[in-house]
Amino acid sequence: MGKSLAKSQGPPLFIIKPINQKKMDCFAKESLDP
């Protein structure tokens, strides 16, 4: 059960990470630009 849980939680993490990175990049640019 633990193995299947980790497996199903793996892919979403990979998908969420790049999106969060893009969000942070946009946020950093917005806060840098006056």
Number of C-alpha atoms within 10 A of each C-alpha: 6 6 8 9 9 10 11 10 11 11 10 10 10 10 10 10 11 11 11 11 11 11 12 12 12 12 12 11 11 10 9 8 7 5
